[in-house]
Every structure is written in C-alpha cells, then in structure tokens.
Amino acid sequence: MPKLIILLIMGGFQGLLGWYMVKSGLVKNPDVSHYRLAMHLITAFLTFAYTFWLALGLMYPKQVKVAVNPLKEWFRMLFLAVLIQIIWGAFVAGLNAGRVYNTWPKMGDQWIAEGVTAMQPWYVNFIEGLAGVQFVHRYLAYGVVALIVFIFIKAKKQMLSSSQKWGVNALLIAVGVQFLLGVFTLLYTVPVNLGLLHQLGAFVLLGSVVFGLHRFRFLNATASSI
Ligand code: HEM
C-alpha cells in the first residue's frame, strides 16, 4: 500500500509539473521553458522507472540473497548517468539545440565548437547555450556507452541467471540503438519521427537499466535460477 501511495503521489506531481510547464508558454508562443520541460520529462521517466521497479518485484518474488553483487554500485552509477543524459536531452529539445552543428562525430569541423564557450559566465553555456547543451549531450553519450560496455564485460565473467543474461544483452542493444538514433536525429536536423523514436529509445534504455538494477542486486546461487 505505501508503495502504491508513493506511485499515486508521483503521478499527481507529474500532472502538476505538466501544468507548470505549459504555464511558461504555448499560449501565444508554441514553446516552453527548457528547465520546466526537463523537470516534466524527468519526473515522467522516474514515475515509469518506479512503476517498472514495483512490477519487477511482483514478477520476481523469490530473490535468492546469496551475497551483494559487485555490479550493483555500477548499475546505480549508470542509472544516475542515464538520468543526467535524459535531462540534457530535454535541454537540447527545449532549446532546439538539435538544429545547430548537424554533423557527427565533430561539431562542424571542430571536436569542441567555439560556440561551446561563447557565453559568460562559462557555466551558462552548459545549461542555456545551444552549442554548450548539445556538447554535454553528445559527449555524455560516450560515457553512458562506455559504462554499459564495462558492465557488460564484467557481467559476462559472472555465473549469470537467464534473466541477468537477457538483461545485459538488452542493455547493450538498447544503448547502441539509442546512440544511433541520436546521431541520425542530429544529422537530419530533428525530423519529428526520429525525435520521437529517440525519446522512446530513452524509455527503453532506462527500462533496461532498471531491469539490470533489479536483477543484479545479488550474486547468483546457481546459473539456472531466474
Ligand atoms: C546514449 C544515450 C542517449 C540518451 C539516453 C538520450 C536521451 C535523449 C532524450 C530523453 C532527449 C529528449 C527528447 C525529447 O524530449 O523530445 C534527447 C534529445 C536529443 N538527443 Fe539524445 N540521447 C542519447 C544520445 C544522443 C546522441 C549520441 C546524440 C547525437 C550525437 C543525441 C542527440 C539528440 C538530439 C539532437 C536531441 C533533440 C531532439 C529534439 O529536439 O526533439 N542524443 N536525447
């Protein structure tokens, strides 16, 4: 019951933030504050993540608690990294920063475009500058990919249950597809269908992370357990 009440509060809060976001625009100008968009988007992702977490608890009621899995902390770090990446994704979308530097892997002909450091004070570039937020989003993506490849390699050295095997494979595929979708969304200057697929891909990726987080809490007793 307490878990369901938390879920209800999260859902209500999501609605409240939606109203708060729409209040910042949309009447005369079809645009909203990118900060409010990011808040609304991240609460949607968190509500989804918690719902999925609760569902996983029902799907796998018998967890054999042999010993804490050393990958548990890495999964936590990955969860945080993906959330931060999603927030900067919302900044890119909210500022229409996917309409500049439509090249990959470089930003134009530079690895770090001059525009990235154009605004003063310097940190404003990374939260309000088009070049700066895009810079954070494109380079943090490499970090997320690297973290997943690391977890994948480490996991394959453990004795894995079928759900764990399935989980790490899904994670690797999800991040590969999501990365490519991001690159193509940028290269084609954000067509609606690619933008939507990229947003959906982020849900699938976060879902895979939550699945891994749930399945890798404990070491496996036998390779055949769930
Ligand atoms: C690998 C992890 C990645 C994740 C989890 C991720 C997630 C997201 C999210 C949640 C959004 C906001 C979508 C929306 O609100 O419409 C977004 C937007 C965007 N992302 Fe990513 N992204 C990733 C990688 C990339 C990469 C590698 C690129 C390009 C190099 C990229 C380019 C973009 C662009 C251009 C947008 C703006 C789309 C729009 O204006 O609707 N992303 N991303």
Residues whose N, C-alpha, C, O or C-beta is under 5 A from the ligand:
A	BS01	HEM	V82 Q85 I86 G89 A90 V92 A93 G98 H137 R138 A141 V144 V175 Q178 F179 G182 V183 T185 L186 V190 G195 H198 Q199 A202
